[in-house]
């Protein structure tokens, strides 16, 4: 009876080595029926049911960890690889479910193993925008770091890989892996340009409150890619706010301090002209936001607020007249987006 048990495990282990593509056929004699059962459970489930195989591997290593042989060594390595893949599969699920603490904790572990894993950098970079727009700004700094790294990597020619093949994938929201027609891992974005548009949009949004001037360049870049971001009113609204809270605020304060209520001089005239250029950018951005919003009743309140703000700058630049303002808005999206002054 013992010889049959020994033969049984030897056959199981040999089959397992073949299934794993190993050139080494393990052989070991044992009279432990539990060892045979657990290892066979791992082998039988490794491909059709990795989760069950993982549990079997854990059971085996927990029970026979003192063996310190090629079996426990292999199963330990297999479990580590499975756990890495599970983290990659779980990351977009956590983000979709707005479990941002779990997402960033999981992402940190993924990137500790693979510092250049672009898929996680993309997901975590854009997840910062999703969290912040839901009033959770805890991850802004971390998300900015990931988003900037992802942008740099993509612009240098790198492409993301999809999610691991085993286990169940997700088909919605961020980072859902390789989709049909997407040989790389751009999904849920539509490709390289779409990904860059959303990442730059995220960087612009995440820097808008603390460093508005630094938000201008990424928002301008986001609006130049052919993506939904180019058609989104908030892109241009944020751009207008970035100009207002950044260079306009700085230049206006300097002008008031140095030249207000004083006779015009070449220096004051130059300062006012510089301020006027920034006001023109603000007017242009608000016009694009209003034009992009269209006539949707849901955007009516925002459009009214944007129009009121825009009109103040427009009239200042047009001798206190709003003549031509309506036509300016109507034609805003047909003009190239002006660069940062």
Buried (B, 14 or more C-beta within 10 A) or exposed (E): EEEEBBEBBBEBBBBBBEEEEEEEEBEBEBBBEEBBBBBBBBBBBBEEBBEBBBBBBBBBBEBBEEBEEBBBEBBBEBBEEBEBBBBBBBBBBBBBEBBBEBBBEBBEBBBEEEEEBBBBBBBBBBBBBBBBEEEBBEBBEBBBBBBBBBBEBBEEEBBBEBBBEBBEBBEEBBBBBBBEEBEBBBBBBBBBBBBBBBBBBBBBBBBBEEBBBBBBBBBBBBBBBEBBBBEBBBBBBBBBBBBBBBBBBBBBEEBEEEBEEEEEEEEBEEBEEBBBEBBBBBBBBBBBBBBBBEEEEEBEEBBEEBBEBBBBBBBEBBEEEBEEBEEBBEEBBEEEBEEBE
